[in-house]
Amino acid sequence: MRVVFAGTPGFSVPCLTALIEADGMDVVGVVSQPDRKSGRGMKLSPSAVKQAALDAGIDVITPEKLRDNSEALAWLKSRRADFLVVVAFGMILPKTWLDAVSVSPVNVHASLLPRWRGAAPIERSLLAGDAETGVCIMQMEEGLDTGGIYARRVLPITTTTTGTELWSALAPMGAELLVETLPKIAMGLMPEPQAEDGVTYAHKITNEERIIDWSKNAAETDRLVRCFSPRPGVRTRCHGKWLKLISGEPLSAISNSPAGSVAGVNQYLDIVCAESSVYRVIELQPEGKKPMAASDFLRGAKLGIGDSLNN
């Protein structure tokens, strides 16, 4: 089977690698987003998928857009692909691309559709406190993640699961399921329509969402920290400077102090949240410094019980 692969971030690479290594699969081209500036020097760098394709000696294109791009469409058609596989590509495929391969394009989506259609399903599932997530192999159509489902696999989310752990588990899970499912699609497997109930949308994460709102309860704060730790991290203000929280846990303790105020400064930094709940900070990173234990930070922080982290 001839396959064209479309993807961009590191999450997509295990799927590309699995297709390259699978018997009966021939990856005849890769589409990825253009090189972006990154790092301290802000140098142009290829996407993780582009680099993986180049390392494997596969032809790569990086168009700025797909719609009304006759050159990119001609390239796709010249591949004579049986499948177009899309994994976290980051661009909407126009109808001309959907119709350019013999089988409708296949998408690996990191949620249990119809829950969490859209851009940030991994983060939204954790932030919402879902008990499980997973991956779906989906038939692509013009709607946003509305196509039928060929296969799905479930992954539990525990009260200690981090965003990094979800990314690390779902990427290879999706790759394995993809390689298992493509031959079945080629043999005539038909997708099942998504349920009409339970549709939710995983909107893109904003920078503002990674600033801690102490008016949320300790369980919500804990999910926020776990979702984005250690990178890019979540922040709060402390004496006019940013303080990144790396790890912690919600406590069973209750405090009647205002949300955002310090409730404890012994070995850990305890902060009052909504509903009189308390969140314990175990590891953090002050602005301009390296990550450290909360106890090390407290030795020089001049924080006392009742002080506010809202300024």
Secondary structure, DSSP 8 states (H G I E B T S, - for coil): -EEEEEE-SGGGHHHHHHHHHSTT-EEEEEE----EEETTTTEEE--HHHHHHHHTT--EE--S--TT-HHHHHHHHHTT-SEEEEES--S---HHHHTSSSS--EEEESS-TTTTEES-HHHHHHHTT-SEEEEEEEE--SSTT-S-EEEEEEEE--TT--HHHHHHHHHHHHHHHHHHHHHHHHTT---B---SSS--EE----GGGGB--TTS-HHHHHHHHHHHTTTT-EEEEETTEEEEEEEEEEEEEE--S-TTBEEE-SSSEEEE-GGGEEEEEEEEEETTS--EEHHHHHHHH---TT-BS--
